[in-house]
Amino acid sequence: MRQSPDNKPLGRNDMCWCGSGQKYKKCHMREDVQNGQSGREQVTVAQAAAGRYRGPMAQIKTAEQIEGIRKAGAVNVKLLDGLVERIKEGVTTEEIDQWVHDQTVSVGGTPATLGYKGYPKSTCTSVNEVVCHGIPGAQTLMDGDIVNVDVTTILNGYYGDSSRMFFVGDVSPEAKKLVQITKECLEKGIAQVKPGNFVGDIGAAIQEHAEKNGYSVVRDFVGHGIGMRFHEEPQIPHFGRKGQGHPLLPGMVFTIEPMINQGKWPVRILEDDWTAVTRDGSLSAQFEHTVVVTSDGVDILTA
């Protein structure tokens, strides 16, 4: 039988062990019964809370919720794939945003960023020294630019979040290398996602690879839990120490989204209160996926 965090049997009307805030009977009880109440042989949230980790706990997603998040993520994939032929010299970031908005709405989705805490657009378009949260507008893409497009789709109440880098015309070898290493940083972070590891293992792998190649990892922005809301626990720093932070548990869903700078890691926020740029004016790159911890590893929900 499932146990509450104080090791008493978990009743139907108790809060679910996953941290969803719902009663057990309306959340994981049916799935636990079907699985003989031992479907997750790895560490449970209650066991983790009783161990070395003392921070906010992640919500463990059900199989149904994970599939809903995957479908939202599939919309992101189509959007980012569709931008490959649209991002070119002379296109404005506003045109990119409008296309993403129209395509999202056409499949029954909602752009999660639009109106979020006052954010005015359906995407974030971050060009060259812009680290993240670039607001689409009249800026025209130029030959040699690198641009990150970050999209988050709400579909049937579920959230999927991902971003990708794009080249505009003839990009310098230095910019291409930064983008390649950033992609590798994401891959190395994802490779650490499995039961028994910790959030710190993800950040440590990313930081090691970035710094080994002469780059820096932005500290001001992190990945995050996602699925039922845009931002959930836990935070996923892209730097850190192995064996530290939230334990990785089957059913956890979160983003990994390293922002890697060509120069130093500090950033500054522009007067629009959103756009983050490198303080030293160096180039920055980012890739992002939404992932779920499985019983034996990881599944990318935005691939």
Summary of the structure (lengths in Angstrom):
residues: 303
radius of gyration: 19.8
end to end distance: 35.8
largest distance: 63.7
contacts: 1072
relative contact order: 0.16
helix: 28%
strand: 24%
